[in-house]
Amino acid sequence: MPSIVTASQLRSVLGVSSSLYNDAYLDGIIDTAEGVILPLLTEHEAAIQGVELVDNVAYFYTVRPHGFVEGQTVVINNVGAPFDGSRAVTDDIATFYTVNRMGFNIIYSQVFTQSITNADIERRPIIPTGRATLSGKDAATIYANNQNVESAVLVVAVEVFQSRTAPGGQIEGVDFTATPYRMGRSLYSRVQGLLGNMVDVETLAQ
């Protein structure tokens, strides 16, 4: 279900009736738009690149230092059973260290664990990466009343709606020029100005 924009808001922007496009149809479009926008935004989350389960302890290997600590509740998504779900972190493990110019060791924690009662599962990669998000700190919660994010979601939702309903998926501009690449990389460019410094630059490493 959408978190940032409602079906009635999108319907008002599009100027269409509920008899033509019901809430379920528009919710699907909004979910698509939020799936484009929300992962770009800063939140307390980390990408999971691998998992394993040994003696009822699940190990989550993250792409970058995750920042989670023992006792925090972290929500796992897009990893698969039995790993997906919301559970407390039981340990955060330092996997390597570097020595900086001052001679101090800097420890980076890239593994955290949770308790899951299940048969052992050998370590396996997660492609594409899964997501670990601190409970209550996901983008849908943080940016629920942010007007800039709402506007960005609406922009993308309108584009998705038009690409679905235009003949052959080809949208015409105001000058009647077909624009077949509206769903391409330029889609991000059209909302970057709205999102500004809310974009998480560290996602480039994921």
N, C-alpha and C positions, 0 to 999 in steps of 0.2 A: 504493500500500500504506500502511496506517496506520503512524503513527510514535509515537504517544503511548499508545494502548490496543490490546491484542490482541483477537482474536476470542474467545479462551477467557475473557478477563476479562469481556467484555460478556456472553458466554453464561452465566457464573456469576452475574452480577447479574440477568439476565433469568430465570434458572432454566429455560432451554430446552435441548433436546438437539441434538446435531449431526445427528441423523437428520431433525429438523424444519427446522433452519436451519443450513446448512453454513457453513464459514469464509468462502467467497467472498461469500455474502449478507450476513453480518455485517460483513465488511471494507468493503463498499459503504456500510453505515450509518455505520461509524466514519469513513470518509473524508468523508462528508457532515458529521458532527459536527466533525471537525478543520477542515474548510473553513469552518465557522462561527466556531470559537474562535481558531485560530492567527492569522488576519489581524488580530485585535484586539490581539495582544500586542506588546510592545516588541521590536524586532529592528533590525538594521542593514539597512534596506531603504528603497526609495523607489518611488513610483508613477510609471510612465512614461506621459506624455500624448501624446507624438509621437515619430516616428522618421524618419530619412532616411539614405540611403546614397550617398556621393559618392566616386568614385575609391578604392573598396575601404575606405572609412572609414565606419563606422556612427555616427550621431549620435543619442543618446538624450536627449530633453527630459523632465525630471522636474517633477512638480507642485510640489515644495518643494526646498530645498537638500539634495543627496543625501549629501554627505560623502565620496564615493569619491575616491581619489587614484590617480595613475598607478602601475601595477604591481600593484594589487590585483586579485584574481580575483572577478568579479561574475557571478552567474547571472541570466539573463534568462528570464522566463516570461510566457506569455499575450500575447505580441506577435505571434507568427507567424514563419514562415520568411521570410528566412534569419536573423532576428535572435535567436530563442530559442537558448539554450545558455550554456555557461560559458566565459568568455574574460577575458583581462587587459584592464584599462582602459589605454588609450594616452594619454589626455589628459582633464583636467577643465577646463572653460571657464567663466570668469566672464562672466555675461550682462548683469548690471546692478549698479549700486551705489546706495546711499543715503548721505546725510550726516546723522549723528546730532547731538544737541544739543551735543556737545563739538567738533564740526567735523571729525570723522574720517570717512573713507570706509569703509563696510562693504561688502565684496564678497561677493556670493552666487553660488555656482556651481550652475547648474541644468541644465547639459549635460555629458555625458561621452561619450567615444568608445571604440570597440573596432574592431579590424581584422577585416573580413569580406570575403572575396573573392567578389564578386558584381556583377552589372550594377547600374548606378545605379538608385536608387529615390527618387522625389520625396517630399518631406516629407508625411507623412500623420498624421492624429490617430489615437490608439488609444482606442477606446471599447468596453467599459469599460477603465480603465487597465491597463497591464501592470505587472509587478513586476521590480524589480532588487534582488537580495539579495546581500550580501557572502558569499562562499563560506564555509561552516562557521558562519555567524552567523544562519541562518534559525531561525524559531521551533521547528521540528520538532527541531532539534539542541539548542538552548538549553534547552528545557523538557521534554526527553524523560523526565527522572526527577523532575519537579516534581509532587508529590502534589495540589496545588491544581488545576493544569491538567488532570491526569488525571481528577480528580473532575468538573471542568466538562465535559470531553469525554464522560464517561460519562453525565452528566445529559442532555446534548443527544442523545446516541446513543439513550438509552432513550426519549426523547420522539419521536425520528424513527421508531424501531422501532414504538412504539405507534401513531403516526399512520398507519403503513403497514398495520398488521395490524388496527386497529380497524374495525368495519363502517362503511363510508362515510367513513372517515378521521376519525370523531368519537370522541374519547376521553372516557370518563366518569370524573369525579372520585370520590373515596371516598364522596361523598354522592349518587352516581348522577346528577350534573348533567353534561350534555354540555358539553364545552369545545372548540368548533371552532377557537379561535384560539391553540392551543398552539404552532403554528409561526409565530406573528406576532412582533411586536416584543418581547412579554413574554418570549420565549425568552432574549434577552440579559439581561433583568433578573434572571432566576432564577440566573444564574451570575456576576453582577457582584461579589457578595460574596466568591466564591471567588477571583476573579482579582485583586481589589484593585488595588494600584499596579503590577501588571504590564501593565495596559492602556495602550496607546500613545495618549496624548491627541492626538498630532499627526495621527493618522489621520482626525480630524475635518476636516482640511483637504483630504482626498483624496476 
